[in-house]
Amino acid sequence: MSFVLTINGQEKEFAQRPGSLSALLSELKINEATVVAEVNGQIVERKDFSTTRFEEGARIELVRFVGGG
């Protein structure tokens, strides 16, 4: 049985539910320091990434910062 999340508008299946937003970012190979996250319309403060949990079908938006000039 898989666990489905909608990330940036696209459904993504996982073998099991990620334990937290931090775990999800790690699985996606995204550095926490370079992203702003929103779960079901609520912005999550970076200090809360490790304690933020979600149910199947949660809608997650991730905005990454990219340096350059």
Buried (B, 14 or more C-beta within 10 A) or exposed (E): EEBEBBBEEEEBEBEEBBEBBBBBBBEBEBEEEEBEBEBEEEEBEEEBBEEBEBEEEBBBBBEEEEEEE
